[in-house]
Amino acid sequence: LAQGSRPIQNITHLCKAVMAERYLIKEDKVAEGATVPEAIKAKIERDAKLAEEKAAAVEEKTKRRAEQRVALKKRTIKYEKEYRNKEAQLIRMRRQAKQNGNFFVEPEPKLLFVVRIIGIMKVSPKPRKVMQLLRLRQLHNGVFLKVNKPILNMLKIINPYVTYGYPTRKLVKELIYKRGYGKVNKQRIPLVDNEIISNALGEKGIHGMEDLIHEIYTVGPHFKEASNFLWPLKLNSPRGGFRCKRHGFHEIRGGDWGNRQELINKLVERML
């Protein structure tokens, strides 16, 4: 099998070489003392100028990418420190409340993760339109939403068709790294390079995956642009299946639709 695969590899390398030659700026060599026509002379000058511009552009791009990489690394360290400080502060405040005999009120969540659990059959027009506005067009699609009154009112309309809750930082990171696709020119592009994110959201100060995760998780000032850049996440059906889609999660008999709060994390982990 290894011997039989060599011709295929040779053909692949040949195809790549042919593609590279299409964009190669060739050097025209002229013998000394030979008479050079004006057209050839103009072509040589043009090619030399193009080669200089290309070399300068490549050098500038390499330098810019190196600077962005270093800056992204520093921001990533800063984000990790910010997350640790926030968690330590919450633990400290809980302990103080317990020592003083008071109740500690947990901070209100700012981020929702909504998953569609019902297909397209027998859906009335109003919920269908709301799910279309929230970009939940297919079964097991998931989107990040900001917690505010308009969104909560829309979720009331589509409650029997979706389940939602408050994702942890770990879940947000896993979803974006494992199932994250960007919307570039109305196309679904895999996020294999930070440059894809930088080209789309660089004006908003988002230049990489960690910037994108931080903006989504903290519901930053550019959450709308970051969320719209992310294509709706396509998930699998959960391992072990649903319990009963016809009933709500908080009903006594048990079900699936509705607000799961922090328990959405366990469901989505089974759907990854």
Residue, then its C-alpha position, 0 to 999 in steps of 0.5 A: l500500500a505504501q509503494g502504491s501511494r507514492p505515484i499519488q503523492n508525486i502527482t499531488h506535489l506536481c499539481k501544487a508546483v503547477m499552481a505555484e508557477r501560476y503566481l510566480i514572478k519570473e526573472d527574465k535574463v538577458a545576455e550581455g551586449a544583446t539588443v533588448p526590445e522596448a517591450i521586453k525592457a518594460k516587462i523586465e522593469r515591471d516584473a522587478k517592481l512587482a517582485e519588490e512590492k511582493a517581497a515588501a508585502v510579505e515582510e510586512k504581513t509576517k511582521r504584523r502577524a508576529e506582533q498580533r500573535v505576541a499581543l494575543k498571547k499577552r491578552t490570553i494571560k490577562y483573560e485567565k488572570e481576570y477569570r481567576n480573580k473573579e472566581a476568587q472574589l465570588i468564593r471570598m464573598r460567599r465565605q464572608a456572607k456565611q461567617n456573618g450569617n447573611f445570605f449571598v445573592e449570586p450575580e445574575p447571569k448575562l449569557l444564554f445558550v439556546v438549543r432547538i430540540i423540535g424539528i420543522m413539523k407542526v410549528s405555528p407561524k409565530p414561533r417559526k418566525v421567532m426561531q428564524l430571527l434567533r437563527l435557530r432554523q434547524l434541529h439541534n442548532g445552538v446560539f449564544l444570546k444576551v440576557n435582556k427583556p426582549i430576548l426573554n419575551m421571545l423565548k417565552i413564545i418558543n419555549p416548547y421548541v427549545t431548551y436553554g440555560y447559562p453556560t460555563r466558561k469551559l462549555v463556551k470554550e469547547l463549543i467555539y473550539k470544537r463546533g465554531y464556524g465563522k460567517v464570511n461573505k455569507q459562507r460557513i468557514p471553519l475557524v482554522d486561523n486567527e486571521i479569519i477572525s481578525n479580518a472580520l472583527g479586527e475593527k472591534g479589537i477581536h483578533g483571535m479565538e481567545d478574544l472571541i471567547h472572552e467577548i462571548y462569555t463576558v457579553g462585552p460591548h461587541f457581543k452582537e458582532a461576535s455572536n453574529f459572526l459565529w455561524p449557529l452551532k450544529l450539535n448532535s442528538p444527545r448521547g442517551g437521548f432526551r427524556c420527553k420533548r413534549h413536557g417541560f424540564h421543570e414539570i413534576r413528570g420531567g421533560d426537556w423544553g424550557n430553562r435548565q439554568e446551569l444544567i444546560n452544561k450537562l446536556v450540551e456536553r452530551m451533544l458535542 
